[in-house]
């Protein structure tokens, strides 16, 4: 079953990289209170993700916060080292976007938003999406039709829903 507006996010634990090393971050810490924009990419450093999806969120952090967003979180089925490096390379970390890893795709599968990228050598990956989460419940969600699409899940599209 695919997550829809009105659903509560499933419990999850994400991985991040900090000065202390790899750290577990409970989903409740990220999504349990306040308003969060959560967006997912099929893979860090992939062309659409790096060139068309992430830049809009980096450029629109202030506009999203001005619309009442408390945090902006990017998740990918990558390891926390890759997410850390990609956050630095894209300027996302400095801009205030939190990058978290779902290395075993547990959260992605629980949402029903996985796809099999084995044909391209990627294994299980997340579909590209963006959602607004308020106090743990999904208020809106937009999922792209294919991994190369980045229209419905852009920062600009999210801003239009807030």
C-alpha positions in Angstrom: 0.0 0.0 0.0 1.3 3.4 -0.9 1.2 6.2 1.7 -1.4 8.9 1.0 -2.5 12.2 2.5 -4.1 11.7 5.9 -1.9 8.6 6.8 0.5 8.6 9.7 4.2 8.0 8.8 5.4 4.6 9.8 8.0 4.3 12.6 11.5 4.4 11.2 15.1 4.9 12.1 17.4 6.8 9.8 21.2 7.2 9.7 23.1 10.4 9.5 26.8 11.2 9.7 28.0 13.7 12.3 31.3 14.7 13.9 30.8 11.8 16.3 30.3 9.3 13.4 27.2 7.5 12.3 24.1 8.4 14.3 20.7 6.8 14.4 17.8 9.4 14.1 14.3 8.2 15.0 11.6 9.3 12.6 9.6 10.7 15.5 12.4 13.2 16.0 12.2 14.4 12.4 8.4 14.2 11.8 6.7 13.9 15.2 6.1 17.6 15.8 5.8 20.6 13.7 5.8 20.8 9.9 8.4 19.0 7.8 8.9 18.9 4.1 10.3 15.4 3.3 11.5 14.7 -0.1 13.2 11.6 -1.5 15.6 11.0 -4.3 16.4 7.7 -6.1 20.1 8.3 -5.4 22.6 10.9 -4.3 24.9 12.1 -7.1 22.5 10.9 -9.9 21.9 13.4 -12.6 18.3 14.4 -12.0 18.7 14.4 -8.2 21.8 16.6 -8.3 20.9 18.8 -11.2 17.1 19.3 -11.0 15.7 18.1 -7.7 18.1 19.1 -4.8 19.0 22.6 -6.1 15.4 23.8 -5.8 15.2 22.8 -2.2 18.6 24.4 -1.4 17.5 27.7 -3.2 14.1 27.7 -1.4 14.9 27.0 2.2 14.0 30.5 3.3 10.8 30.5 1.3 9.7 27.2 2.8 10.5 28.3 6.3 8.6 31.5 5.7 5.5 29.3 4.9 5.8 27.6 8.3 8.1 24.7 7.5 10.2 23.8 10.6 12.6 21.4 8.8 13.4 20.1 5.4 14.6 16.5 5.1 16.0 14.6 2.2 16.0 10.8 2.3 17.6 8.3 0.0 18.5 4.7 -0.1 22.2 5.4 0.2 24.6 5.1 3.1 25.1 7.9 5.6 28.7 8.6 4.3 27.3 9.2 0.7 24.5 11.4 2.0 27.0 13.4 4.1 29.3 14.0 1.1 26.4 14.8 -1.2 25.0 17.3 1.3 28.3 19.1 1.3 28.8 18.9 -2.4 25.3 20.4 -3.2 25.4 23.0 -0.5 22.3 21.4 1.1 23.9 20.9 4.5 25.0 24.5 4.7 21.6 25.7 3.5 19.8 23.8 6.3 18.5 20.7 4.5 19.0 17.6 6.6 20.1 14.6 4.6 19.3 11.2 6.1 20.0 7.7 4.8 17.6 4.8 4.6 20.3 2.3 3.7 18.2 -0.9 3.7 15.1 0.8 2.2 13.0 -0.1 5.3 11.3 3.3 5.5 10.9 3.4 1.7 9.3 0.0 1.6 7.0 0.9 4.6 5.7 3.8 2.5 5.2 1.6 -0.5 7.4 3.9 -2.6 10.2 1.6 -3.6 11.2 0.5 -7.1 13.6 -2.0 -8.5 16.6 -0.3 -10.1 18.5 -3.5 -10.6 18.4 -3.1 -14.4 20.6 0.0 -13.9 22.8 -1.6 -11.2 21.1 0.3 -8.4 19.1 -2.3 -6.5 16.0 -1.2 -4.5 15.6 2.5 -4.6 13.0 5.1 -3.5 10.7 6.7 -6.0 11.1 10.5 -6.2 8.5 12.2 -4.1 7.9 15.2 -1.8 5.5 15.3 1.1 4.4 17.7 3.8 4.2 16.1 7.2 2.5 17.8 10.1 2.9 16.3 13.5 3.6 12.9 12.1 0.7 12.8 9.6 1.0 13.3 5.8 -0.9 16.4 4.7 0.2 16.2 1.0 2.3 13.9 -1.1 3.4 14.0 -4.7 5.1 11.1 -6.3 6.8 11.2 -9.7 5.9 8.7 -12.4 9.5 7.7 -13.3 12.9 8.2 -11.6 14.0 10.8 -14.2 10.9 13.0 -13.6 11.2 16.0 -11.3 8.1 18.1 -11.7 5.5 17.2 -9.0 8.1 16.8 -6.2 10.1 20.0 -6.6 10.5 22.6 -4.0 8.5 25.0 -6.1 5.6 22.5 -6.4 5.7 22.0 -2.6 5.6 25.8 -2.0 2.5 26.0 -4.2 0.7 23.6 -1.8 1.6 25.5 1.4 
